[in-house]
């Protein structure tokens, strides 16, 4: 089994970050479990802050965790 399948919290954070950086609402969180939902929201907050600071596209790619989805 691949590592990304085991680490659900890291995947949730990354997907939340990608949603935040693209400007999506936090209400678009697809997760139901409390722990993974919180990680998604943490990633969303980071992504929104980077979006507001102008770190979108290539300039913000270094902020993205090095985790494959």
mmCIF file of the N, C-alpha and C atoms, coordinates in Angstrom:
data_MODEL
# 
_entry.id   MODEL 
# 
loop_
_atom_site.group_PDB 
_atom_site.id 
_atom_site.type_symbol 
_atom_site.label_atom_id 
_atom_site.label_alt_id 
_atom_site.label_comp_id 
_atom_site.label_asym_id 
_atom_site.label_entity_id 
_atom_site.label_seq_id 
_atom_site.pdbx_PDB_ins_code 
_atom_site.Cartn_x 
_atom_site.Cartn_y 
_atom_site.Cartn_z 
_atom_site.occupancy 
_atom_site.B_iso_or_equiv 
_atom_site.pdbx_formal_charge 
_atom_site.auth_seq_id 
_atom_site.auth_comp_id 
_atom_site.auth_asym_id 
_atom_site.auth_atom_id 
_atom_site.pdbx_PDB_model_num 
ATOM 1   N N  . UNK A 1 1  ? 0.837   -1.174 0.000  1.00 0.00 ? 1  UNK A N  1 
ATOM 2   C CA . UNK A 1 1  ? 0.000   0.000  0.000  1.00 0.00 ? 1  UNK A CA 1 
ATOM 3   C C  . UNK A 1 1  ? 0.886   1.241  0.000  1.00 0.00 ? 1  UNK A C  1 
ATOM 4   N N  . UNK A 1 2  ? 0.523   2.200  -0.797 1.00 0.00 ? 2  UNK A N  1 
ATOM 5   C CA . UNK A 1 2  ? 1.322   3.403  -0.914 1.00 0.00 ? 2  UNK A CA 1 
ATOM 6   C C  . UNK A 1 2  ? 1.158   4.298  0.311  1.00 0.00 ? 2  UNK A C  1 
ATOM 7   N N  . UNK A 1 3  ? 2.163   5.117  0.544  1.00 0.00 ? 3  UNK A N  1 
ATOM 8   C CA . UNK A 1 3  ? 2.172   5.980  1.723  1.00 0.00 ? 3  UNK A CA 1 
ATOM 9   C C  . UNK A 1 3  ? 1.001   6.966  1.745  1.00 0.00 ? 3  UNK A C  1 
ATOM 10  N N  . UNK A 1 4  ? 0.670   7.554  0.595  1.00 0.00 ? 4  UNK A N  1 
ATOM 11  C CA . UNK A 1 4  ? -0.393  8.555  0.594  1.00 0.00 ? 4  UNK A CA 1 
ATOM 12  C C  . UNK A 1 4  ? -1.751  7.962  0.969  1.00 0.00 ? 4  UNK A C  1 
ATOM 13  N N  . UNK A 1 5  ? -1.917  6.679  0.788  1.00 0.00 ? 5  UNK A N  1 
ATOM 14  C CA . UNK A 1 5  ? -3.164  6.043  1.183  1.00 0.00 ? 5  UNK A CA 1 
ATOM 15  C C  . UNK A 1 5  ? -3.266  5.923  2.700  1.00 0.00 ? 5  UNK A C  1 
ATOM 16  N N  . UNK A 1 6  ? -2.131  5.825  3.380  1.00 0.00 ? 6  UNK A N  1 
ATOM 17  C CA . UNK A 1 6  ? -2.142  5.670  4.820  1.00 0.00 ? 6  UNK A CA 1 
ATOM 18  C C  . UNK A 1 6  ? -2.261  7.001  5.543  1.00 0.00 ? 6  UNK A C  1 
ATOM 19  N N  . UNK A 1 7  ? -1.715  8.070  4.995  1.00 0.00 ? 7  UNK A N  1 
ATOM 20  C CA . UNK A 1 7  ? -1.656  9.349  5.681  1.00 0.00 ? 7  UNK A CA 1 
ATOM 21  C C  . UNK A 1 7  ? -2.802  10.255 5.223  1.00 0.00 ? 7  UNK A C  1 
ATOM 22  N N  . UNK A 1 8  ? -3.973  10.008 5.758  1.00 0.00 ? 8  UNK A N  1 
ATOM 23  C CA . UNK A 1 8  ? -5.169  10.745 5.346  1.00 0.00 ? 8  UNK A CA 1 
ATOM 24  C C  . UNK A 1 8  ? -5.122  12.206 5.790  1.00 0.00 ? 8  UNK A C  1 
ATOM 25  N N  . UNK A 1 9  ? -4.501  12.496 6.923  1.00 0.00 ? 9  UNK A N  1 
ATOM 26  C CA . UNK A 1 9  ? -4.466  13.877 7.396  1.00 0.00 ? 9  UNK A CA 1 
ATOM 27  C C  . UNK A 1 9  ? -3.604  14.751 6.484  1.00 0.00 ? 9  UNK A C  1 
ATOM 28  N N  . UNK A 1 10 ? -2.496  14.224 5.995  1.00 0.00 ? 10 UNK A N  1 
ATOM 29  C CA . UNK A 1 10 ? -1.647  14.986 5.082  1.00 0.00 ? 10 UNK A CA 1 
ATOM 30  C C  . UNK A 1 10 ? -2.360  15.217 3.753  1.00 0.00 ? 10 UNK A C  1 
ATOM 31  N N  . UNK A 1 11 ? -3.088  14.227 3.288  1.00 0.00 ? 11 UNK A N  1 
ATOM 32  C CA . UNK A 1 11 ? -3.847  14.386 2.042  1.00 0.00 ? 11 UNK A CA 1 
ATOM 33  C C  . UNK A 1 11 ? -4.949  15.419 2.215  1.00 0.00 ? 11 UNK A C  1 
ATOM 34  N N  . UNK A 1 12 ? -5.605  15.399 3.374  1.00 0.00 ? 12 UNK A N  1 
ATOM 35  C CA . UNK A 1 12 ? -6.671  16.361 3.642  1.00 0.00 ? 12 UNK A CA 1 
ATOM 36  C C  . UNK A 1 12 ? -6.105  17.769 3.693  1.00 0.00 ? 12 UNK A C  1 
ATOM 37  N N  . UNK A 1 13 ? -4.940  17.948 4.337  1.00 0.00 ? 13 UNK A N  1 
ATOM 38  C CA . UNK A 1 13 ? -4.307  19.262 4.412  1.00 0.00 ? 13 UNK A CA 1 
ATOM 39  C C  . UNK A 1 13 ? -3.985  19.779 3.014  1.00 0.00 ? 13 UNK A C  1 
ATOM 40  N N  . UNK A 1 14 ? -3.397  18.928 2.189  1.00 0.00 ? 14 UNK A N  1 
ATOM 41  C CA . UNK A 1 14 ? -3.003  19.346 0.840  1.00 0.00 ? 14 UNK A CA 1 
ATOM 42  C C  . UNK A 1 14 ? -4.219  19.724 0.002  1.00 0.00 ? 14 UNK A C  1 
ATOM 43  N N  . UNK A 1 15 ? -5.256  18.921 0.079  1.00 0.00 ? 15 UNK A N  1 
ATOM 44  C CA . UNK A 1 15 ? -6.456  19.233 -0.705 1.00 0.00 ? 15 UNK A CA 1 
ATOM 45  C C  . UNK A 1 15 ? -7.135  20.504 -0.203 1.00 0.00 ? 15 UNK A C  1 
ATOM 46  N N  . UNK A 1 16 ? -7.105  20.724 1.105  1.00 0.00 ? 16 UNK A N  1 
ATOM 47  C CA . UNK A 1 16 ? -7.628  21.967 1.657  1.00 0.00 ? 16 UNK A CA 1 
ATOM 48  C C  . UNK A 1 16 ? -6.811  23.163 1.215  1.00 0.00 ? 16 UNK A C  1 
ATOM 49  N N  . UNK A 1 17 ? -5.489  22.992 1.192  1.00 0.00 ? 17 UNK A N  1 
ATOM 50  C CA . UNK A 1 17 ? -4.602  24.068 0.729  1.00 0.00 ? 17 UNK A CA 1 
ATOM 51  C C  . UNK A 1 17 ? -4.917  24.423 -0.719 1.00 0.00 ? 17 UNK A C  1 
ATOM 52  N N  . UNK A 1 18 ? -5.063  23.405 -1.548 1.00 0.00 ? 18 UNK A N  1 
ATOM 53  C CA . UNK A 1 18 ? -5.359  23.654 -2.961 1.00 0.00 ? 18 UNK A CA 1 
ATOM 54  C C  . UNK A 1 18 ? -6.708  24.351 -3.139 1.00 0.00 ? 18 UNK A C  1 
ATOM 55  N N  . UNK A 1 19 ? -7.687  23.992 -2.303 1.00 0.00 ? 19 UNK A N  1 
ATOM 56  C CA . UNK A 1 19 ? -8.988  24.659 -2.369 1.00 0.00 ? 19 UNK A CA 1 
ATOM 57  C C  . UNK A 1 19 ? -8.862  26.110 -1.922 1.00 0.00 ? 19 UNK A C  1 
ATOM 58  N N  . UNK A 1 20 ? -8.083  26.352 -0.881 1.00 0.00 ? 20 UNK A N  1 
ATOM 59  C CA . UNK A 1 20 ? -7.906  27.708 -0.373 1.00 0.00 ? 20 UNK A CA 1 
ATOM 60  C C  . UNK A 1 20 ? -7.159  28.592 -1.340 1.00 0.00 ? 20 UNK A C  1 
ATOM 61  N N  . UNK A 1 21 ? -6.113  28.076 -1.955 1.00 0.00 ? 21 UNK A N  1 
ATOM 62  C CA . UNK A 1 21 ? -5.308  28.873 -2.876 1.00 0.00 ? 21 UNK A CA 1 
ATOM 63  C C  . UNK A 1 21 ? -6.098  29.215 -4.136 1.00 0.00 ? 21 UNK A C  1 
ATOM 64  N N  . UNK A 1 22 ? -7.066  28.367 -4.485 1.00 0.00 ? 22 UNK A N  1 
ATOM 65  C CA . UNK A 1 22 ? -7.882  28.652 -5.667 1.00 0.00 ? 22 UNK A CA 1 
ATOM 66  C C  . UNK A 1 22 ? -9.096  29.511 -5.347 1.00 0.00 ? 22 UNK A C  1 
ATOM 67  N N  . UNK A 1 23 ? -9.282  29.865 -4.068 1.00 0.00 ? 23 UNK A N  1 
ATOM 68  C CA . UNK A 1 23 ? -10.340 30.796 -3.692 1.00 0.00 ? 23 UNK A CA 1 
ATOM 69  C C  . UNK A 1 23 ? -11.678 30.161 -3.374 1.00 0.00 ? 23 UNK A C  1 
ATOM 70  N N  . UNK A 1 24 ? -11.715 28.869 -3.174 1.00 0.00 ? 24 UNK A N  1 
ATOM 71  C CA . UNK A 1 24 ? -12.974 28.199 -2.851 1.00 0.00 ? 24 UNK A CA 1 
ATOM 72  C C  . UNK A 1 24 ? -13.385 28.478 -1.410 1.00 0.00 ? 24 UNK A C  1 
ATOM 73  N N  . UNK A 1 25 ? -14.650 28.328 -1.137 1.00 0.00 ? 25 UNK A N  1 
ATOM 74  C CA . UNK A 1 25 ? -15.194 28.548 0.192  1.00 0.00 ? 25 UNK A CA 1 
ATOM 75  C C  . UNK A 1 25 ? -14.861 27.384 1.115  1.00 0.00 ? 25 UNK A C  1 
ATOM 76  N N  . UNK A 1 26 ? -14.755 27.668 2.409  1.00 0.00 ? 26 UNK A N  1 
ATOM 77  C CA . UNK A 1 26 ? -14.481 26.582 3.355  1.00 0.00 ? 26 UNK A CA 1 
ATOM 78  C C  . UNK A 1 26 ? -15.686 25.671 3.500  1.00 0.00 ? 26 UNK A C  1 
ATOM 79  N N  . UNK A 1 27 ? -16.845 26.108 3.059  1.00 0.00 ? 27 UNK A N  1 
ATOM 80  C CA . UNK A 1 27 ? -18.036 25.264 3.082  1.00 0.00 ? 27 UNK A CA 1 
ATOM 81  C C  . UNK A 1 27 ? -17.971 24.149 2.046  1.00 0.00 ? 27 UNK A C  1 
ATOM 82  N N  . UNK A 1 28 ? -16.985 24.201 1.160  1.00 0.00 ? 28 UNK A N  1 
ATOM 83  C CA . UNK A 1 28 ? -16.854 23.155 0.136  1.00 0.00 ? 28 UNK A CA 1 
ATOM 84  C C  . UNK A 1 28 ? -16.070 21.948 0.635  1.00 0.00 ? 28 UNK A C  1 
ATOM 85  N N  . UNK A 1 29 ? -15.776 21.888 1.922  1.00 0.00 ? 29 UNK A N  1 
ATOM 86  C CA . UNK A 1 29 ? -15.036 20.756 2.489  1.00 0.00 ? 29 UNK A CA 1 
ATOM 87  C C  . UNK A 1 29 ? -15.857 19.477 2.332  1.00 0.00 ? 29 UNK A C  1 
ATOM 88  N N  . UNK A 1 30 ? -15.302 18.463 1.662  1.00 0.00 ? 30 UNK A N  1 
ATOM 89  C CA . UNK A 1 30 ? -16.065 17.240 1.414  1.00 0.00 ? 30 UNK A CA 1 
ATOM 90  C C  . UNK A 1 30 ? -15.962 16.200 2.536  1.00 0.00 ? 30 UNK A C  1 
ATOM 91  N N  . UNK A 1 31 ? -15.196 16.474 3.573  1.00 0.00 ? 31 UNK A N  1 
ATOM 92  C CA . UNK A 1 31 ? -14.901 15.470 4.589  1.00 0.00 ? 31 UNK A CA 1 
ATOM 93  C C  . UNK A 1 31 ? -15.896 15.505 5.744  1.00 0.00 ? 31 UNK A C  1 
ATOM 94  N N  . UNK A 1 32 ? -16.152 14.345 6.313  1.00 0.00 ? 32 UNK A N  1 
ATOM 95  C CA . UNK A 1 32 ? -17.099 14.204 7.405  1.00 0.00 ? 32 UNK A CA 1 
ATOM 96  C C  . UNK A 1 32 ? -16.419 13.958 8.751  1.00 0.00 ? 32 UNK A C  1 
ATOM 97  N N  . UNK A 1 33 ? -15.311 13.206 8.749  1.00 0.00 ? 33 UNK A N  1 
ATOM 98  C CA . UNK A 1 33 ? -14.631 12.874 10.002 1.00 0.00 ? 33 UNK A CA 1 
ATOM 99  C C  . UNK A 1 33 ? -14.004 14.126 10.605 1.00 0.00 ? 33 UNK A C  1 
ATOM 100 N N  . UNK A 1 34 ? -14.083 14.254 11.927 1.00 0.00 ? 34 UNK A N  1 
ATOM 101 C CA . UNK A 1 34 ? -13.653 15.465 12.615 1.00 0.00 ? 34 UNK A CA 1 
ATOM 102 C C  . UNK A 1 34 ? -12.163 15.730 12.415 1.00 0.00 ? 34 UNK A C  1 
ATOM 103 N N  . UNK A 1 35 ? -11.326 14.718 12.573 1.00 0.00 ? 35 UNK A N  1 
ATOM 104 C CA . UNK A 1 35 ? -9.874  14.918 12.479 1.00 0.00 ? 35 UNK A CA 1 
ATOM 105 C C  . UNK A 1 35 ? -9.437  15.328 11.075 1.00 0.00 ? 35 UNK A C  1 
ATOM 106 N N  . UNK A 1 36 ? -9.898  14.612 10.082 1.00 0.00 ? 36 UNK A N  1 
ATOM 107 C CA . UNK A 1 36 ? -9.497  14.938 8.711  1.00 0.00 ? 36 UNK A CA 1 
ATOM 108 C C  . UNK A 1 36 ? -10.128 16.242 8.251  1.00 0.00 ? 36 UNK A C  1 
ATOM 109 N N  . UNK A 1 37 ? -11.330 16.523 8.723  1.00 0.00 ? 37 UNK A N  1 
ATOM 110 C CA . UNK A 1 37 ? -11.969 17.807 8.378  1.00 0.00 ? 37 UNK A CA 1 
ATOM 111 C C  . UNK A 1 37 ? -11.171 18.969 8.944  1.00 0.00 ? 37 UNK A C  1 
ATOM 112 N N  . UNK A 1 38 ? -10.663 18.822 10.171 1.00 0.00 ? 38 UNK A N  1 
ATOM 113 C CA . UNK A 1 38 ? -9.860  19.877 10.776 1.00 0.00 ? 38 UNK A CA 1 
ATOM 114 C C  . UNK A 1 38 ? -8.562  20.090 10.003 1.00 0.00 ? 38 UNK A C  1 
ATOM 115 N N  . UNK A 1 39 ? -7.938  19.016 9.545  1.00 0.00 ? 39 UNK A N  1 
ATOM 116 C CA . UNK A 1 39 ? -6.722  19.145 8.735  1.00 0.00 ? 39 UNK A CA 1 
ATOM 117 C C  . UNK A 1 39 ? -7.024  19.844 7.417  1.00 0.00 ? 39 UNK A C  1 
ATOM 118 N N  . UNK A 1 40 ? -8.166  19.515 6.815  1.00 0.00 ? 40 UNK A N  1 
ATOM 119 C CA . UNK A 1 40 ? -8.566  20.167 5.564  1.00 0.00 ? 40 UNK A CA 1 
ATOM 120 C C  . UNK A 1 40 ? -8.741  21.669 5.804  1.00 0.00 ? 40 UNK A C  1 
ATOM 121 N N  . UNK A 1 41 ? -9.401  22.024 6.903  1.00 0.00 ? 41 UNK A N  1 
ATOM 122 C CA . UNK A 1 41 ? -9.614  23.440 7.214  1.00 0.00 ? 41 UNK A CA 1 
ATOM 123 C C  . UNK A 1 41 ? -8.296  24.153 7.515  1.00 0.00 ? 41 UNK A C  1 
ATOM 124 N N  . UNK A 1 42 ? -7.359  23.476 8.175  1.00 0.00 ? 42 UNK A N  1 
ATOM 125 C CA . UNK A 1 42 ? -6.045  24.075 8.412  1.00 0.00 ? 42 UNK A CA 1 
ATOM 126 C C  . UNK A 1 42 ? -5.339  24.358 7.088  1.00 0.00 ? 42 UNK A C  1 
ATOM 127 N N  . UNK A 1 43 ? -5.399  23.420 6.172  1.00 0.00 ? 43 UNK A N  1 
ATOM 128 C CA . UNK A 1 43 ? -4.819  23.621 4.850  1.00 0.00 ? 43 UNK A CA 1 
ATOM 129 C C  . UNK A 1 43 ? -5.525  24.723 4.089  1.00 0.00 ? 43 UNK A C  1 
ATOM 130 N N  . UNK A 1 44 ? -6.843  24.788 4.230  1.00 0.00 ? 44 UNK A N  1 
ATOM 131 C CA . UNK A 1 44 ? -7.620  25.835 3.562  1.00 0.00 ? 44 UNK A CA 1 
ATOM 132 C C  . UNK A 1 44 ? -7.199  27.213 4.063  1.00 0.00 ? 44 UNK A C  1 
ATOM 133 N N  . UNK A 1 45 ? -7.022  27.352 5.367  1.00 0.00 ? 45 UNK A N  1 
ATOM 134 C CA . UNK A 1 45 ? -6.591  28.635 5.936  1.00 0.00 ? 45 UNK A CA 1 
ATOM 135 C C  . UNK A 1 45 ? -5.221  29.048 5.405  1.00 0.00 ? 45 UNK A C  1 
ATOM 136 N N  . UNK A 1 46 ? -4.297  28.097 5.362  1.00 0.00 ? 46 UNK A N  1 
ATOM 137 C CA . UNK A 1 46 ? -2.963  28.385 4.815  1.00 0.00 ? 46 UNK A CA 1 
ATOM 138 C C  . UNK A 1 46 ? -3.060  28.825 3.356  1.00 0.00 ? 46 UNK A C  1 
ATOM 139 N N  . UNK A 1 47 ? -3.887  28.121 2.599  1.00 0.00 ? 47 UNK A N  1 
ATOM 140 C CA . UNK A 1 47 ? -4.066  28.455 1.191  1.00 0.00 ? 47 UNK A CA 1 
ATOM 141 C C  . UNK A 1 47 ? -4.689  29.815 0.991  1.00 0.00 ? 47 UNK A C  1 
ATOM 142 N N  . UNK A 1 48 ? -5.673  30.157 1.812  1.00 0.00 ? 48 UNK A N  1 
ATOM 143 C CA . UNK A 1 48 ? -6.303  31.481 1.703  1.00 0.00 ? 48 UNK A CA 1 
ATOM 144 C C  . UNK A 1 48 ? -5.315  32.582 2.044  1.00 0.00 ? 48 UNK A C  1 
ATOM 145 N N  . UNK A 1 49 ? -4.505  32.374 3.088  1.00 0.00 ? 49 UNK A N  1 
ATOM 146 C CA . UNK A 1 49 ? -3.501  33.391 3.441  1.00 0.00 ? 49 UNK A CA 1 
ATOM 147 C C  . UNK A 1 49 ? -2.510  33.581 2.306  1.00 0.00 ? 49 UNK A C  1 
ATOM 148 N N  . UNK A 1 50 ? -2.074  32.479 1.694  1.00 0.00 ? 50 UNK A N  1 
ATOM 149 C CA . UNK A 1 50 ? -1.148  32.589 0.572  1.00 0.00 ? 50 UNK A CA 1 
ATOM 150 C C  . UNK A 1 50 ? -1.813  33.262 -0.624 1.00 0.00 ? 50 UNK A C  1 
ATOM 151 N N  . UNK A 1 51 ? -3.087  32.998 -0.831 1.00 0.00 ? 51 UNK A N  1 
ATOM 152 C CA . UNK A 1 51 ? -3.823  33.634 -1.914 1.00 0.00 ? 51 UNK A CA 1 
ATOM 153 C C  . UNK A 1 51 ? -3.899  35.142 -1.682 1.00 0.00 ? 51 UNK A C  1 
ATOM 154 N N  . UNK A 1 52 ? -4.200  35.544 -0.464 1.00 0.00 ? 52 UNK A N  1 
ATOM 155 C CA . UNK A 1 52 ? -4.297  36.976 -0.140 1.00 0.00 ? 52 UNK A CA 1 
ATOM 156 C C  . UNK A 1 52 ? -2.954  37.675 -0.255 1.00 0.00 ? 52 UNK A C  1 
ATOM 157 N N  . UNK A 1 53 ? -1.862  36.945 0.018  1.00 0.00 ? 53 UNK A N  1 
ATOM 158 C CA . UNK A 1 53 ? -0.520  37.522 -0.079 1.00 0.00 ? 53 UNK A CA 1 
ATOM 159 C C  . UNK A 1 53 ? 0.021   37.486 -1.502 1.00 0.00 ? 53 UNK A C  1 
ATOM 160 N N  . UNK A 1 54 ? -0.732  36.924 -2.415 1.00 0.00 ? 54 UNK A N  1 
ATOM 161 C CA . UNK A 1 54 ? -0.328  36.895 -3.814 1.00 0.00 ? 54 UNK A CA 1 
ATOM 162 C C  . UNK A 1 54 ? 0.563   35.735 -4.188 1.00 0.00 ? 54 UNK A C  1 
ATOM 163 N N  . UNK A 1 55 ? 0.640   34.731 -3.345 1.00 0.00 ? 55 UNK A N  1 
ATOM 164 C CA . UNK A 1 55 ? 1.478   33.563 -3.632 1.00 0.00 ? 55 UNK A CA 1 
ATOM 165 C C  . UNK A 1 55 ? 0.685   32.512 -4.393 1.00 0.00 ? 55 UNK A C  1 
ATOM 166 N N  . UNK A 1 56 ? 0.243   32.857 -5.579 1.00 0.00 ? 56 UNK A N  1 
ATOM 167 C CA . UNK A 1 56 ? -0.511  31.915 -6.394 1.00 0.00 ? 56 UNK A CA 1 
ATOM 168 C C  . UNK A 1 56 ? 0.346   31.488 -7.579 1.00 0.00 ? 56 UNK A C  1 
ATOM 169 N N  . UNK A 1 57 ? 0.013   30.366 -8.148 1.00 0.00 ? 57 UNK A N  1 
ATOM 170 C CA . UNK A 1 57 ? 0.739   29.870 -9.307 1.00 0.00 ? 57 UNK A CA 1 
ATOM 171 C C  . UNK A 1 57 ? 2.144   29.427 -8.951 1.00 0.00 ? 57 UNK A C  1 
ATOM 172 N N  . UNK A 1 58 ? 3.096   29.778 -9.779 1.00 0.00 ? 58 UNK A N  1 
ATOM 173 C CA . UNK A 1 58 ? 4.471   29.340 -9.607 1.00 0.00 ? 58 UNK A CA 1 
ATOM 174 C C  . UNK A 1 58 ? 5.103   29.980 -8.368 1.00 0.00 ? 58 UNK A C  1 
ATOM 175 N N  . UNK A 1 59 ? 4.722   31.197 -8.016 1.00 0.00 ? 59 UNK A N  1 
ATOM 176 C CA . UNK A 1 59 ? 5.335   31.865 -6.868 1.00 0.00 ? 59 UNK A CA 1 
ATOM 177 C C  . UNK A 1 59 ? 4.964   31.209 -5.551 1.00 0.00 ? 59 UNK A C  1 
ATOM 178 N N  . UNK A 1 60 ? 3.872   30.464 -5.498 1.00 0.00 ? 60 UNK A N  1 
ATOM 179 C CA . UNK A 1 60 ? 3.459   29.824 -4.258 1.00 0.00 ? 60 UNK A CA 1 
ATOM 180 C C  . UNK A 1 60 ? 3.681   28.327 -4.219 1.00 0.00 ? 60 UNK A C  1 
ATOM 181 N N  . UNK A 1 61 ? 4.253   27.772 -5.247 1.00 0.00 ? 61 UNK A N  1 
ATOM 182 C CA . UNK A 1 61 ? 4.414   26.323 -5.332 1.00 0.00 ? 61 UNK A CA 1 
ATOM 183 C C  . UNK A 1 61 ? 5.360   25.801 -4.262 1.00 0.00 ? 61 UNK A C  1 
ATOM 184 N N  . UNK A 1 62 ? 6.291   26.604 -3.814 1.00 0.00 ? 62 UNK A N  1 
ATOM 185 C CA . UNK A 1 62 ? 7.218   26.152 -2.777 1.00 0.00 ? 62 UNK A CA 1 
ATOM 186 C C  . UNK A 1 62 ? 6.530   25.971 -1.429 1.00 0.00 ? 62 UNK A C  1 
ATOM 187 N N  . UNK A 1 63 ? 5.364   26.587 -1.234 1.00 0.00 ? 63 UNK A N  1 
ATOM 188 C CA . UNK A 1 63 ? 4.625   26.471 0.015  1.00 0.00 ? 63 UNK A CA 1 
ATOM 189 C C  . UNK A 1 63 ? 3.842   25.165 0.116  1.00 0.00 ? 63 UNK A C  1 
ATOM 190 N N  . UNK A 1 64 ? 3.574   24.551 -0.993 1.00 0.00 ? 64 UNK A N  1 
ATOM 191 C CA . UNK A 1 64 ? 2.788   23.327 -1.020 1.00 0.00 ? 64 UNK A CA 1 
ATOM 192 C C  . UNK A 1 64 ? 3.593   22.180 -0.420 1.00 0.00 ? 64 UNK A C  1 
ATOM 193 N N  . UNK A 1 65 ? 3.001   21.447 0.519  1.00 0.00 ? 65 UNK A N  1 
ATOM 194 C CA . UNK A 1 65 ? 3.735   20.317 1.108  1.00 0.00 ? 65 UNK A CA 1 
ATOM 195 C C  . UNK A 1 65 ? 4.148   19.314 0.026  1.00 0.00 ? 65 UNK A C  1 
ATOM 196 N N  . UNK A 1 66 ? 5.255   18.691 0.205  1.00 0.00 ? 66 UNK A N  1 
ATOM 197 C CA . UNK A 1 66 ? 5.771   17.737 -0.771 1.00 0.00 ? 66 UNK A CA 1 
ATOM 198 C C  . UNK A 1 66 ? 5.123   16.375 -0.564 1.00 0.00 ? 66 UNK A C  1 
ATOM 199 N N  . UNK A 1 67 ? 3.840   16.291 -0.873 1.00 0.00 ? 67 UNK A N  1 
ATOM 200 C CA . UNK A 1 67 ? 3.056   15.073 -0.705 1.00 0.00 ? 67 UNK A CA 1 
ATOM 201 C C  . UNK A 1 67 ? 2.310   14.830 -1.997 1.00 0.00 ? 67 UNK A C  1 
ATOM 202 N N  . UNK A 1 68 ? 2.379   13.641 -2.524 1.00 0.00 ? 68 UNK A N  1 
ATOM 203 C CA . UNK A 1 68 ? 1.634   13.340 -3.741 1.00 0.00 ? 68 UNK A CA 1 
ATOM 204 C C  . UNK A 1 68 ? 0.215   12.936 -3.390 1.00 0.00 ? 68 UNK A C  1 
ATOM 205 N N  . UNK A 1 69 ? -0.742  13.405 -4.179 1.00 0.00 ? 69 UNK A N  1 
ATOM 206 C CA . UNK A 1 69 ? -2.153  13.094 -3.935 1.00 0.00 ? 69 UNK A CA 1 
ATOM 207 C C  . UNK A 1 69 ? -2.554  11.883 -4.712 1.00 0.00 ? 69 UNK A C  1 
# 
